[in-house]
Amino acid sequence: MYVKQISVFIENTPGRLADFTKVLADTGIDLVSLSIADTTNFGILRGIVADPDAAREVLAQRGYTVKVTDVLAVCVPDRPGGLAGILAALAQKNIALEYLYSFVRQTGDHALIIIRVDKPEEAVKVLTDAGVKLLSQDEVKAL
């Protein structure tokens, strides 16, 4: 159960992020979650959008370098130690976490975390066996 994430190389210049978000807005693509890791000259924007295929197409047409990857959208108990338990379950099976970021939508008593791991198929099994809910692309879009 994977969610499609867009990764975009974006120049670290004034207005470039504003342009990126305007491209999505002008085409009616909802930006669900966003994370940016930056350096002096550029950043890597990672995000979940309602329509990743349309986003990839329109952004590529506008000159952005875009990649779509599979990530996991994990419902984490919203309490102290909720994330620690999930990460421990992955670590016990020698599954390395590449990165994670959270996003906020109405989910009741759970936080939503996007994670990228080195062994996604194994991670799905470990988390599912541990009773962790993973969201589908449609479920994320509906939030």
N, C-alpha and C positions, 0 to 999 in steps of 0.2 A: 504494500500500500504506500505509494509514493505521491509526492506533490512536486510539480514542476516549478523550478526556481529559475529566474533569469539572472545572469551575471553580466554586468555591463562595465567595460572600461570607460571611465569618465575623467576628462581633464579636470584638474584641480584649479579651475579659474572661476572668477566671479560670473554668476549667471548660468553656468553650465548645468547645474542641478535643476535650476528653475526651468531651463529649456527642456530637460529630460522629462520633468513632471508635466510640463505643458503639452509635450507630444502625447503622453498618455491621456491627459485630460481631453485634448482636442479629438482624440479617437475613441473616447468613451471607455477606456480601459481602467478598471479600478485597481489602484495600488493597495494591496492588502497589508503588506509588511515590507520593511526596508531596513537594510544594514549597509553601512559604508565603512570600508577600511581604506584609509588614505595614506599617501606619501606626499612628498613635496610637489610632485608634478601631476600625479594622477591618482585616481582611487578605483577601487573595485566595489561597485554597487551590487548588492545581492538583494533580490526582492521576490516576493510572491505577488503575482498579479492575477486578476480574475481570468484572463485569457492569455496564457503565455505564448501560444503560437502567433496570435495577432500582434502581441507586443514585440516579439522577435522580428516579425516581418516589418512592422512600421518603424521600429528603431533602426533596423539595418538600412532601410530606405533613407533614413535621416543621417546616415554616416556613423552610427554607433556600432562598436564591436560587441555582439551579443552572443551569449552561449546559454543554452537551456540544460539544466542538470536535474537529476532526481534527488530529492531530500525527503526527510521524514518530518511530518507535522505531529508532534507528540503532545498529548494532554498530560500535563504534570499536575499532581495534586498541589493546590495553592496553599501550602503550609511549610513551615520550616522543615527542611530535609526532603521535600518532595522531589526536587531535581537530583539531590545527592543519591537517592535510592535508585533512580533510573540510570544515572551515570555509573553507579557501582555495578548494576546488573550487566551493563555493556563491558565494563572493565574486566569483570570476572570471566567473560568469554573472549577476552583479548581483542575486543573491538575498539579501535582507536577513534576518538572524536576529532574530526578535522576542524570544525567550527560549529557554533550555535548562535542563535539570536532569538529573542522573544518577539511576540506581537500581541496586540491587545484587541480583542473583539469580545463580544458578550459570550462568555462560556460558563457562567455559574461559578463553581468552586474549583475550577482548574485554570492554570496558566497554559498558554500555548507556546511551545518552543519549536523552532525549526532546527534540526540537526543534520549535519552531514558527517557520515562515518566512512571508514575505509572498507567495511564489509556490510553493505546495506541489506542484502538478503538475510544474512545471519542476524543482523540487528532487528529486523522485522520479527523474526522468530523469537528471539530472546525477549523482546518487549511484549509481544503478544502473549507468550507463555507466562510472562510476569503479570498479565492482566492490565497492561498499559494500553490505553486507547490511542490508535493512530488514525489521523484524519485522512480522508481521500481528497483529491483535487476538488471534487464537487462539494464536499462538506466545508472545505476552506472557503470556496467561492460563496457559499450560502451564508457564511457568518456575517 
